[in-house]
Amino acid sequence: MKRNAPAMTASAVLLGAALAWPVGGCGRKEGVAPIRSHFNRGVKQFDDRQWDAAAASYRRAIADEPDDRRARFNLSVTLELAARDATDAAQAAALRDQALAELMELLERHPDDERALLNVAAMTAEREGPEAGEAYYQTALQAHPRSAEARAAYANFLLRQDRADDAAAQAELALASDAGSFAGTVALGDAKLRQGDLDAAAKAYAKALATAPDQPVVLRTMAQLEFERGRPAEAQVHVRRALLIDPEDPGLHRLAGQIAEQQGQTEQAVYHRWQARDLEPDPERAEQDRQTLARLYERLAATD
């Protein structure tokens, strides 16, 4: 069975590069005051989703030390997130231009910076098309041929181009470099899912969850996969775990409702479809949830 790959998109690549924290972090140890710096302040503001304040702090860090690659990289990610939250299209475009400009400046100073190359690749693919983006992925792999993260990011890109066989090969290379790579394992699961090998996909996702059990994207994908394999009880376990982590995801509630309905748990199906309808920002999907609710209510009324 062939279906769309899980949500390892260009957005996932952009946001998958973890924030670089300074040695010792900015937390408080007993008897030791936290290190006060523009960078640490930016990290805290980023964690609080204060994009404008975080960007200002990272810019101050760069003004103090123009070669601070951590601050410049984090500034780029912050600007990208601010663009996604922007309600004005022109403002969003300007923020994305700034985000890319910061990464290009970073690469001017450090041409082999892996995270910058991967994020530029994802952004360029969105802006200029897959061929332009792929060139940056190739550059990243030439500079870091044994990087599991770079191989996994390239595999995700290939999946978005419907090149499942090539993606599986890159995921295998990622795991050859680092057998415990979470990103490589998920990429392999995504590729196997796209190829229709559900058993291999389930095996890869199970391995990923054994490494990082609280990843909602993988839990959701595993729940959907088990549901499609005719294992609703197992699917329900995964979707419930995912909802504990992200209880306001309408897609998770929608999936939970489908699973509950298949198991004859109509009241549970109603609850989750109700949640999906109220949480869903897309009017068309919310209307579909409303229609499903009406059908479920009719079923409940028929059983009274």
Secondary structure, DSSP 4 states (H G I P E B T S, - for coil): ------S--HHHHHHHSPPPPPTT-SSPBTTBPPPP-HHHHHHHHHHTT-HHHHHHHHHHHHHH-TT-HHHHHHHHHHHHHHHHH-SSHHHHHHHHHHHHHHHHHHHHH-TT-HHHHHHHHHHHHHHH-HHHHHHHHHHHHHH-TT-HHHHHHHHHHHHHTT-HHHHHHHHHHHHHH-TT-HHHHHHHHHHHHHHT-HHHHHHHHHHHHHH-TT-HHHHHHHHHHHHHTT-HHHHHHHHHHHHHH-TT-HHHHHHHHHHHHHTT-HHHHHHHHHHHHHH---HHHHHHHHHHHHHHHHHHHHH-
